Amino acid sequence: MMNFMRGSMLRQVQTGSLQFSRLGVRNAATAAASVRPPIQLHGLDGVYASSLYTAAVKESKLDRIEKALTTLGATFKERPELSQFISNPSINYEDKKLIVSSLNKMTGGDALLGNFFNILSVNNRLALLSRIQNQFEKIMRVQRGEVEVTITSAAPLDSKTLSRLESKIAKSKYGKGKLLVKNKVSPSILGGLIMEIGDNILDVSVSSRVNHLNQLMTDAI
């Protein structure tokens, strides 16, 4: 599988000498001191996403970097084998060069983003790229005042029901910002709803009530 994927990557890129940056997360984080993202993210993927955001702001490339990462995220969804290849811990130096070159081409060849890919490669963090893209997307939503709302139901909700729920959320204490509502279907909740509004979770599902009842019965015994 590795040989097949390596051959596929070879066909996608033109090999050439790449000068790898020796910068690390600590250096990037130091440069980020004067520009702070609108939200504090945790974890290594959050640190990288925040550092990239800061660098993009300083170079007035925020919109360009966001579009490039959105394109990259869509590519990963369309071609999961590419994401698997990048996440392989046994990737050698030559394969990393091919990956960085390929990523540069996919995202338009921007110098800032190319350097960022180099940093990930040198620090053996290419496997975090998909998560970094998601974290960067979260930063941009907060900056635009957008609130992501995921309403999980046992069966698909019609547009009228979704509009009614959106209206209620907008009037609640959670409705500060532009709501981005999507419906996720999960039969396992049995009935009711689970609403994820930003970092808040409101669980009024049947499965939650059943679990709570089971816990009460267990405690009583």
Contacts in CASP RR format, 6 or more apart in sequence:
PFRMAT RR
TARGET T0000
AUTHOR 0000-0000-0000
METHOD contacts of the structure
MODEL  1
MMNFMRGSMLRQVQTGSLQFSRLGVRNAATAAASVRPPIQLHGLDGVYAS
SLYTAAVKESKLDRIEKALTTLGATFKERPELSQFISNPSINYEDKKLIV
SSLNKMTGGDALLGNFFNILSVNNRLALLSRIQNQFEKIMRVQRGEVEVT
ITSAAPLDSKTLSRLESKIAKSKYGKGKLLVKNKVSPSILGGLIMEIGDN
ILDVSVSSRVNHLNQLMTDAI
2 85 0 8 1.000
2 88 0 8 1.000
2 90 0 8 1.000
5 81 0 8 1.000
5 82 0 8 1.000
5 84 0 8 1.000
5 85 0 8 1.000
6 95 0 8 1.000
6 98 0 8 1.000
9 85 0 8 1.000
9 95 0 8 1.000
9 98 0 8 1.000
9 99 0 8 1.000
9 102 0 8 1.000
10 98 0 8 1.000
12 102 0 8 1.000
12 105 0 8 1.000
13 98 0 8 1.000
13 101 0 8 1.000
13 102 0 8 1.000
13 105 0 8 1.000
14 101 0 8 1.000
15 97 0 8 1.000
15 98 0 8 1.000
15 101 0 8 1.000
16 97 0 8 1.000
16 101 0 8 1.000
18 97 0 8 1.000
18 100 0 8 1.000
18 101 0 8 1.000
18 118 0 8 1.000
19 118 0 8 1.000
20 118 0 8 1.000
20 121 0 8 1.000
20 122 0 8 1.000
21 115 0 8 1.000
21 118 0 8 1.000
21 119 0 8 1.000
21 122 0 8 1.000
22 122 0 8 1.000
23 115 0 8 1.000
23 119 0 8 1.000
24 119 0 8 1.000
24 122 0 8 1.000
24 123 0 8 1.000
25 44 0 8 1.000
25 47 0 8 1.000
25 48 0 8 1.000
25 51 0 8 1.000
25 119 0 8 1.000
25 123 0 8 1.000
28 48 0 8 1.000
28 51 0 8 1.000
28 52 0 8 1.000
28 54 0 8 1.000
28 55 0 8 1.000
28 119 0 8 1.000
29 47 0 8 1.000
29 50 0 8 1.000
29 51 0 8 1.000
31 51 0 8 1.000
31 54 0 8 1.000
31 55 0 8 1.000
31 58 0 8 1.000
32 50 0 8 1.000
32 51 0 8 1.000
32 54 0 8 1.000
32 55 0 8 1.000
35 54 0 8 1.000
35 57 0 8 1.000
35 58 0 8 1.000
36 54 0 8 1.000
37 49 0 8 1.000
37 50 0 8 1.000
37 53 0 8 1.000
37 54 0 8 1.000
37 139 0 8 1.000
37 142 0 8 1.000
37 143 0 8 1.000
38 139 0 8 1.000
38 142 0 8 1.000
38 143 0 8 1.000
39 138 0 8 1.000
39 139 0 8 1.000
39 142 0 8 1.000
40 50 0 8 1.000
41 47 0 8 1.000
41 49 0 8 1.000
41 50 0 8 1.000
41 135 0 8 1.000
41 138 0 8 1.000
41 139 0 8 1.000
44 125 0 8 1.000
44 128 0 8 1.000
45 128 0 8 1.000
45 131 0 8 1.000
45 132 0 8 1.000
45 134 0 8 1.000
45 135 0 8 1.000
46 132 0 8 1.000
46 135 0 8 1.000
48 116 0 8 1.000
48 120 0 8 1.000
48 125 0 8 1.000
48 128 0 8 1.000
48 132 0 8 1.000
48 135 0 8 1.000
49 132 0 8 1.000
49 133 0 8 1.000
49 135 0 8 1.000
49 136 0 8 1.000
49 138 0 8 1.000
49 139 0 8 1.000
50 135 0 8 1.000
50 139 0 8 1.000
52 65 0 8 1.000
52 113 0 8 1.000
52 116 0 8 1.000
52 132 0 8 1.000
52 136 0 8 1.000
53 62 0 8 1.000
53 136 0 8 1.000
53 139 0 8 1.000
55 112 0 8 1.000
55 116 0 8 1.000
56 62 0 8 1.000
56 64 0 8 1.000
56 65 0 8 1.000
56 66 0 8 1.000
56 112 0 8 1.000
59 112 0 8 1.000
61 110 0 8 1.000
61 112 0 8 1.000
62 140 0 8 1.000
64 110 0 8 1.000
65 110 0 8 1.000
65 112 0 8 1.000
65 113 0 8 1.000
65 136 0 8 1.000
66 136 0 8 1.000
66 137 0 8 1.000
66 140 0 8 1.000
68 107 0 8 1.000
68 108 0 8 1.000
68 110 0 8 1.000
68 113 0 8 1.000
69 107 0 8 1.000
69 113 0 8 1.000
69 133 0 8 1.000
69 136 0 8 1.000
69 137 0 8 1.000
70 133 0 8 1.000
70 137 0 8 1.000
71 106 0 8 1.000
71 107 0 8 1.000
72 103 0 8 1.000
72 106 0 8 1.000
72 107 0 8 1.000
72 129 0 8 1.000
72 133 0 8 1.000
73 130 0 8 1.000
73 133 0 8 1.000
75 82 0 8 1.000
75 106 0 8 1.000
76 82 0 8 1.000
76 83 0 8 1.000
76 130 0 8 1.000
76 133 0 8 1.000
83 129 0 8 1.000
83 130 0 8 1.000
85 91 0 8 1.000
85 99 0 8 1.000
86 99 0 8 1.000
86 126 0 8 1.000
86 127 0 8 1.000
86 129 0 8 1.000
87 126 0 8 1.000
87 127 0 8 1.000
89 127 0 8 1.000
91 99 0 8 1.000
91 126 0 8 1.000
96 121 0 8 1.000
96 126 0 8 1.000
99 117 0 8 1.000
99 121 0 8 1.000
99 126 0 8 1.000
100 114 0 8 1.000
100 117 0 8 1.000
100 118 0 8 1.000
100 121 0 8 1.000
103 114 0 8 1.000
103 117 0 8 1.000
103 129 0 8 1.000
104 113 0 8 1.000
104 114 0 8 1.000
104 117 0 8 1.000
107 113 0 8 1.000
107 114 0 8 1.000
117 126 0 8 1.000
119 125 0 8 1.000
120 126 0 8 1.000
120 128 0 8 1.000
120 129 0 8 1.000
120 132 0 8 1.000
141 147 0 8 1.000
141 148 0 8 1.000
141 180 0 8 1.000
144 178 0 8 1.000
145 177 0 8 1.000
145 178 0 8 1.000
146 177 0 8 1.000
146 178 0 8 1.000
146 179 0 8 1.000
146 180 0 8 1.000
147 174 0 8 1.000
147 175 0 8 1.000
147 176 0 8 1.000
147 177 0 8 1.000
147 178 0 8 1.000
147 179 0 8 1.000
147 180 0 8 1.000
147 197 0 8 1.000
147 198 0 8 1.000
148 180 0 8 1.000
148 182 0 8 1.000
148 196 0 8 1.000
148 198 0 8 1.000
149 166 0 8 1.000
149 169 0 8 1.000
149 179 0 8 1.000
149 180 0 8 1.000
149 181 0 8 1.000
149 182 0 8 1.000
149 195 0 8 1.000
149 196 0 8 1.000
149 197 0 8 1.000
149 198 0 8 1.000
150 182 0 8 1.000
150 183 0 8 1.000
150 184 0 8 1.000
150 195 0 8 1.000
150 196 0 8 1.000
151 157 0 8 1.000
151 162 0 8 1.000
151 165 0 8 1.000
151 181 0 8 1.000
151 182 0 8 1.000
151 183 0 8 1.000
151 184 0 8 1.000
151 193 0 8 1.000
151 194 0 8 1.000
151 195 0 8 1.000
151 196 0 8 1.000
152 183 0 8 1.000
152 184 0 8 1.000
152 185 0 8 1.000
152 186 0 8 1.000
152 189 0 8 1.000
152 193 0 8 1.000
152 194 0 8 1.000
152 195 0 8 1.000
152 196 0 8 1.000
152 205 0 8 1.000
153 183 0 8 1.000
153 184 0 8 1.000
153 185 0 8 1.000
153 186 0 8 1.000
153 189 0 8 1.000
153 191 0 8 1.000
153 192 0 8 1.000
153 193 0 8 1.000
154 185 0 8 1.000
154 186 0 8 1.000
154 187 0 8 1.000
154 188 0 8 1.000
154 189 0 8 1.000
154 190 0 8 1.000
154 191 0 8 1.000
154 192 0 8 1.000
154 205 0 8 1.000
154 206 0 8 1.000
155 185 0 8 1.000
155 187 0 8 1.000
156 183 0 8 1.000
156 185 0 8 1.000
157 165 0 8 1.000
157 183 0 8 1.000
162 181 0 8 1.000
162 183 0 8 1.000
165 181 0 8 1.000
165 193 0 8 1.000
165 195 0 8 1.000
166 179 0 8 1.000
166 181 0 8 1.000
169 175 0 8 1.000
169 179 0 8 1.000
169 181 0 8 1.000
169 195 0 8 1.000
169 197 0 8 1.000
170 179 0 8 1.000
174 197 0 8 1.000
174 198 0 8 1.000
174 200 0 8 1.000
175 197 0 8 1.000
186 194 0 8 1.000
188 207 0 8 1.000
189 205 0 8 1.000
189 206 0 8 1.000
189 207 0 8 1.000
189 208 0 8 1.000
190 205 0 8 1.000
190 206 0 8 1.000
190 207 0 8 1.000
190 210 0 8 1.000
191 205 0 8 1.000
191 206 0 8 1.000
191 207 0 8 1.000
192 204 0 8 1.000
192 205 0 8 1.000
192 206 0 8 1.000
193 202 0 8 1.000
193 204 0 8 1.000
193 205 0 8 1.000
194 201 0 8 1.000
194 202 0 8 1.000
194 203 0 8 1.000
194 204 0 8 1.000
194 205 0 8 1.000
194 208 0 8 1.000
195 201 0 8 1.000
195 202 0 8 1.000
195 204 0 8 1.000
196 202 0 8 1.000
END
